[in-house]
Amino acid sequence: MSKDTQIKDWDKMWTEFNKSLKSWMDSFESLQKANNEVQSKYNDVMAKAMKESSDKTLNQFTENWQKAMNQAGINAFKQFGENWQKVMNQSGMDQLKTYGDMMNKFAETWQKMWNK
């Protein structure tokens, strides 16, 4: 293999990696934005609930909110792992597929831990 071909192969792999990394960063930024929005809405709802609700209603809301957030968190980690694997499959970077597998295992562990 000539030196020029090796350089072109490296450039192609580096471009694919950067493209995948950009996709991952976009997904991560979206997750952070959604997290901030959820936290803000939660704060708004809790402030209103504290002013206008009974203790029983407030406790019920808090319990339901925790269940919903646990389920949403589990789904978010699963989706992140699946998206990561799609990105890696598209780019052909086999050595990074392991990371996607690890993320799926993390999501499974997270689900087991919070479903107890």
Backbone as a ProteinNet text record, in pm:
[ID]
protein_1_A
[PRIMARY]
MSKDTQIKDWDKMWTEFNKSLKSWMDSFESLQKANNEVQSKYNDVMAKAMKESSDKTLNQFTENWQKAMNQAGINAFKQFGENWQKVMNQSGMDQLKTYGDMMNKFAETWQKMWNK
[TERTIARY]
85.8	0	90.7	62.4	147.2	120.6	213.6	202.7	81.9	56.9	-58.2	-189.9	-199	-320.7	-342.1	-233.4	-244.1	-292.4	-241.2	-282.7	-429.3	-472.8	-613.9	-704.3	-661.5	-739.3	-750.6	-640	-639.8	-732.3	-721.4	-807.1	-954.3	-986.1	-1124.6	-1173	-1090.3	-1128.4	-1145	-1054.9	-1061.1	-1187.1	-1221.3	-1343	-1466.2	-1469.8	-1582.2	-1592.8	-1479.5	-1478.6	-1534.1	-1486.6	-1534.1	-1683.2	-1730.3	-1873	-1953	-1904.7	-1971	-1966.4	-1853.5	-1838.6	-1933.5	-1948	-2040.2	-2183.2	-2219.7	-2353.7	-2375.8	-2274.7	-2283.6	-2297.7	-2219	-2225.3	-2363.2	-2418.6	-2552.9	-2655.9	-2645	-2736.9	-2720.4	-2597.7	-2570.2	-2623.4	-2603.6	-2654.3	-2807.3	-2870.4	-3016.6	-3062.6	-2991.3	-3024.7	-3008.9	-2902.3	-2881.8	-2992.7	-3030.3	-3135.2	-3267.4	-3299.3	-3423.1	-3420.4	-3306.4	-3292.1	-3318.5	-3262	-3283.3	-3429.6	-3495	-3636.1	-3722.9	-3693.2	-3768.5	-3750.4	-3628.1	-3601.8	-3674	-3673.5	-3741.7	-3892.6	-3950.3	-4094.6	-4128.9	-4043.5	-4064.9	-4065.8	-3969	-3962.6	-4088.6	-4136.2	-4258.6	-4379.1	-4390.9	-4504.9	-4499.1	-4380.6	-4368.4	-4399	-4355.6	-4384.9	-4535.5	-4603.1	-4748.3	-4817.7	-4771.4	-4833.1	-4820.1	-4706.8	-4687.1	-4782.5	-4814.3	-4905	-5050.6	-5087.2	-5228.4	-5278.4	-5190.7	-5231.9	-5223.9	-5296.8	-5290.5	-5166.2	-5132.4	-5016.3	-5035.8	-5157.3	-5186.2	-5164.3	-5216.4	-5201.1	-5054.6	-4984.2	-4842.9	-4761.8	-4788.6	-4718.9	-4747.7	-4873.1	-4910.5	-4840	-4837.7	-4769	-4620.3	-4555.8	-4413.1	-4384.5	-4467.4	-4450.1	-4464.6	-4569.5	-4590.4	-4477.4	-4428.7	-4319.2	-4193.2	-4163.4	-4044.5	-4055.2	-4171.4	-4190.5	-4170.8	-4230.2	-4218.8	-4074.1	-4003.5	-3864.7	-3774.7	-3799.4	-3720.8	-3739.6	-3864	-3892	-3832.8	-3845.9	-3789.8	-3637.9	-3575.9	-3430.8	-3384.7	-3455.8	-3422.4	-3432.4	-3541.6	-3561.5	-3456.7	-3420	-3319.1	-3184.6	-3144.5	-3017.6	-3021.9	-3134.3	-3146.6	-3136.7	-3208.9	-3208.6	-3069	-3000.9	-2865.5	-2775.2	-2783.3	-2701.5	-2733.6	-2861.3	-2901.7	-2853	-2867.9	-2821.4	-2670.7	-2601.1	-2455.5	-2415.6	-2483.2	-2450.2	-2480.3	-2589.3	-2621.4	-2512.1	-2465.4	-2359.8	-2233.9	-2201	-2079.6	-2093.1	-2212.1	-2232	-2221.1	-2269.8	-2264.5	-2120.9	-2043	-1907.9	-1809.2	-1847	-1758.3	-1645.2	-1657.2	-1548.9	-1575	-1534.7	-1561.5	-1505.9	-1390.6	-1329.1	-1411.1	-1502.7	-1584.6	-1721.7	-1754.1	-1881.4	-1889.1	-1775.8	-1769.5	-1829.9	-1806.8	-1861.9	-2014.6	-2071.7	-2217.2	-2269.9	-2200.3	-2240.1	-2235	-2132.1	-2118.3	-2234.3	-2273.9	-2384.6	-2515.8	-2536	-2655.3	-2653.8	-2538.5	-2526.8	-2553.7	-2505.5	-2530.2	-2679.7	-2747.6	-2892	-2966.5	-2924.5	-2987.8	-2965.9	-2844.4	-2812.9	-2893.6	-2902.1	-2979.5	-3125	-3179.8	-3320.1	-3339	-3249.8	-3260.6	-3250.3	-3161.8	-3138.3	-3259.4	-3324.5	-3434.8	-3569.9	-3578.6	-3705.9	-3724.3	-3629	-3639.1	-3738.8
-117	0	123.7	214.6	333.9	429.9	519.3	618.8	709.5	748.7	833.8	764.3	635.7	559.4	550.3	529	523.2	656.3	765	897.6	920	883.2	899.8	814.5	691.5	604.3	665.6	717.2	781	902.1	984.4	1103.5	1064.5	959.3	912.5	865.3	785.4	736.7	852.7	949.5	1064	1146.2	1163.2	1237.1	1163.8	1032.3	952.7	961.5	955	967.1	1102.3	1209.3	1343.1	1359.5	1300.4	1303.6	1230.9	1116	1039.6	1113.7	1171.6	1247	1366.7	1434.3	1548.1	1501.4	1388.8	1333.7	1301.7	1242	1211.5	1339.1	1440.5	1567.5	1632.5	1625.6	1680.9	1607.9	1476.7	1397.9	1431.3	1443.5	1475.2	1613.7	1711	1846.3	1845.7	1766.3	1755.3	1696.6	1596.5	1535.2	1636.5	1714.7	1817	1922.2	1964.1	2064.3	2009.4	1886.2	1824.8	1812.7	1776.2	1765.5	1900.2	2005.9	2139.8	2181.4	2149.1	2183.1	2107.1	1979.8	1898.3	1953.4	1985.9	2038	2170.3	2255.5	2384.5	2366	2278.3	2252.4	2190.4	2100.4	2037.9	2144.7	2235.6	2342.9	2429	2460.7	2540.7	2468	2340.8	2261.9	2247.2	2220.7	2202.7	2332.3	2445.2	2574	2597.6	2569.8	2586.9	2486.4	2363.1	2258.7	2290.1	2343.2	2375.5	2485.1	2573.7	2683.4	2639.4	2549.4	2524.2	2383.4	2292	2152.9	2107.4	2000.8	1938.8	1850.9	1809.9	1722	1590.3	1537.3	1409.9	1422.9	1528.1	1549.9	1570.7	1645.9	1672.1	1543.2	1459.7	1330.9	1240.8	1238.6	1156.2	1205.5	1336.5	1393.3	1356.7	1372.9	1343.4	1197.3	1108.7	965.7	936.7	992.6	970.9	1031.4	1146.6	1212.4	1125.9	1070.5	986.1	862.6	802.1	685.1	722.5	834.6	879.3	912.2	978.2	1015.3	892.3	795	672	603.8	593.1	528.2	608.7	740.1	825	812.2	806	791.2	660.1	555.2	423.8	427.9	483	489.8	578.1	686.8	776.9	706.2	630.7	559.6	451	381.5	279.8	343.7	453.4	522.4	573.5	628.1	677.5	563.5	450	334.6	286.8	282.6	240.8	339.4	468.2	570.2	564	541.6	531.8	415.9	302.5	187.6	215.3	283.6	318.5	404.6	502	590.3	509.3	418.5	339.6	245.1	189.2	100.2	177	297.9	378.6	418	445.3	492.9	378.8	257.9	144.8	137.4	205.2	204	93.5	-24.8	-142.6	-131.9	-69.7	-63.5	18	103.8	183.2	121.7	14	-53.2	-104.4	-137.3	-184.9	-82.2	45.3	150.9	148.2	127.8	117.1	-0.3	-113	-229.2	-195.7	-123.7	-84.8	6.2	98.6	188.3	109.3	8.3	-75.3	-151.1	-202.8	-272.3	-176	-53.4	47.7	75.4	87.7	112.6	-2.8	-125.2	-242.4	-241.6	-211.6	-206.2	-96.3	18.7	131.9	89.7	20.6	-22.1	-119.8	-215.7	-312.2	-242.7	-147.1	-77.5	5	71.9	161.1	92.7	-29.9	-102.7	-183.5	-177.2	-253.9	-190.4
0	0	0	-89.1	-98.9	15.6	35.7	143.1	120.2	-5.3	-37.4	-4.4	-33	-2.9	147.5	222.1	367.7	424.4	372.1	418.9	387.3	268	230.1	318.1	347	435.9	574.6	624.7	755.9	755.5	652.1	641.8	638	565.9	557.2	694.3	762.4	895	993	985.9	1077	1050	923.8	887.6	938.5	922.7	972	1124	1190.9	1336.6	1379.6	1318.3	1352.9	1325.8	1219.5	1186.9	1294.7	1335.8	1441.6	1574.4	1603.9	1728.2	1730.2	1619.2	1608.7	1633.7	1576.2	1597.2	1744.5	1808.7	1950.9	2032.5	1999.8	2073.6	2058.2	1938.9	1917.2	2003.4	2008.4	2090.8	2238.8	2281.9	2421.6	2457.3	2368.3	2392	2399.6	2314.5	2318.7	2451.3	2497.9	2625.9	2739.2	2736.1	2838.6	2834	2714.7	2700.3	2754.2	2717.7	2766.5	2918.1	2973.9	3118.3	3185.4	3130.7	3187.3	3178.7	3066.8	3051	3151.5	3169.4	3264.8	3405.7	3441.8	3575.2	3597.4	3498.1	3508.3	3526.2	3446	3456.3	3591.7	3636.7	3767.5	3877	3870.8	3970.4	3967.1	3846.7	3832.6	3892.4	3858.2	3906.8	4058.3	4111.7	4255.9	4331.3	4277.2	4341.8	4346	4236.1	4230.7	4322.2	4320.6	4402.6	4551.2	4591.6	4732.9	4779.8	4690	4724.8	4724.4	4633.3	4606.6	4639.9	4679.9	4696.8	4842	4867.8	5000.2	5008.8	5128.6	5147.4	5073.1	5078	5011.1	4860.2	4801.4	4657.5	4621.3	4703.3	4680.1	4687.6	4785.5	4797.2	4677.8	4634.9	4520.2	4393.8	4375.9	4259.6	4261.2	4376.6	4388.5	4355.8	4405.5	4378	4228.6	4167.6	4024	3941	3982.6	3911.9	3916.1	4032.9	4045.8	3956.8	3952.8	3866	3720	3679.9	3540.2	3504.1	3594	3566.3	3559.5	3646.3	3640	3505.9	3462.3	3334.2	3218.8	3224	3118.8	3114.4	3231.4	3236.9	3176.9	3207	3152.3	3000.5	2950.4	2806.2	2738.7	2805.2	2747.6	2734.1	2836.9	2828.4	2721.4	2710.9	2606.8	2468.6	2450.6	2321	2287.8	2388.1	2366.1	2319.3	2386.2	2347.7	2207.6	2173.5	2039.3	1934.3	1962.3	1867.9	1849.5	1959.9	1951.7	1862	1876.8	1793.7	1646.9	1617.4	1478.8	1418.2	1494.7	1446	1417.2	1507.5	1489.2	1369.9	1349.2	1235.5	1104.3	1101.9	980.9	947.3	1046.3	1019.9	997.6	1038	1019.8	1120	1230.8	1329.8	1432	1398	1480.4	1621.2	1635.9	1768.3	1866.5	1818.3	1909.2	1935.3	1867.9	1892.5	2036	2091.2	2229.3	2323.9	2293.8	2378.3	2375.5	2259.2	2247.6	2327.8	2323	2402.5	2551.5	2591.2	2730.8	2772.7	2686.3	2716.7	2733.2	2648.9	2663.1	2795.6	2833.1	2961.5	3076.2	3062.9	3164.1	3175.8	3062	3063	3128.7	3099.5	3161.4	3312.7	3354.5	3497.7	3564.6	3499.1	3550.5	3571.1	3472	3480.8	3596.4	3609.9	3719.4	3854.7	3863.8	3989.5	4031	3936.3	3969.4	3971.6	3922.6	3925.8	4052.8	4142.9	4267.1	4359.9
[MASK]
++++++++++++++++++++++++++++++++++++++++++++++++++++++++++++++++++++++++++++++++++++++++++++++++++++++++++++++++++++

